[in-house]
Amino acid sequence: MRKTVVIYILCMIGTILAEAQNDYSSVLKNIETNNIELQTLRAELQAQQIENNAANNLENLSVEGSYSWGNKPQMGPKKTLSVAQPFDFPTVYAMRGKLMKMTNSNLELHYSAERLNILLEAKKLCVEITYYNSLIQLYNQRLDAAKTIADNYSKKMEAGKANILEVNKAELNLATLQSEHDKAVAERQNLLVALAAMNGGKTVAITNVGYEKVSLPTDFETWYKEVENKNPVLLHAQSLVDVNKQQLKLTKNQWLPQLHVGYVNETVVDESFQGVAVGLSLPLWNNSSKVKQSKAQLLTSETMLDGTRNECYNTYKTLYNQSLTLQQNADKLAATLSRCNSEALLQKALDAGEISLLEYLLEIEFYQQAAINTLAAQRDAQMALAELFAMDL
């Protein structure tokens, strides 16, 4: 019995802290491909871009015809046919084409931001599943030890070296551990179902135990400038300002008249007239309100950009400080758990009869809870780190 608990717990510490293979890239790649929400967003993006591209096409050709008769029989019918094509000035088409490209780019950035949110949610599920993998491994090792103790005390009672109270304590300890183990297995299964749902209903396997060491940037300000330049949320907000600036330029240029060029044919009895028709459409009444609206939209987007910048900076600063603190706490707990392990001494004391089984189980429970706290601290640190480095997804 001497080798049971000590060996299991020491193996647990070494395995959980050393087996750090949490590369979730393949899982996240599959989710990016299979996720129904992302597929829908991508289809909506493509449809919107097609609609935007059509906005710079020429307006529809206008065809009109008429058949008139005079008030005297000898006059004969009058027939007219006109075909007209309206179009804007070339500068308007050029500016609208630029606006179209900027709008499409803005839509891509919006999609990127939504993609980031979905993949971050998936990675957090992976981190949580890894925590339960580690927790279940701990319970499995503790269960093996508890079964050995329960079996040994049953044999001792048969040999007259233990009483029923000690056997009951050992059995209750085993039942409690089994209950905690089963609860952890159920929680992990729920998380795996949620992850499969994000993967389009396809099952995902997460076998990782423990987490790899992630190095935080030494200088937050320098690191944040790099993040700011690739943050799709910020880029989307900046792009929206650029789109509204271009929209304002386009609206101002729409003061220019719209041209109409076409063909006209008129026939009266035996006479026929045909030629070219040219016309202008002057935007005298409604364009001033459009300019005001464009200016208001630009001001709104600039205000939103300032707010988004401040919010992103404060969020990342908080995440950085939180990650640093949580990582330090997790490292301290792991180091203390490994250094201050007295289980070998407890095992010797139990075998020598210096402590009771109850005292031994209470002390072992203390170390088990310390191990669980360490796993939870590592998980919390990884959750914060996942958000901090979400731009790398």
Summary of the structure (lengths in Angstrom):
residues: 393
radius of gyration: 36.9
end to end distance: 48.0
largest distance: 136.9
contacts: 1140
relative contact order: 0.15
helix: 71%
strand: 10%
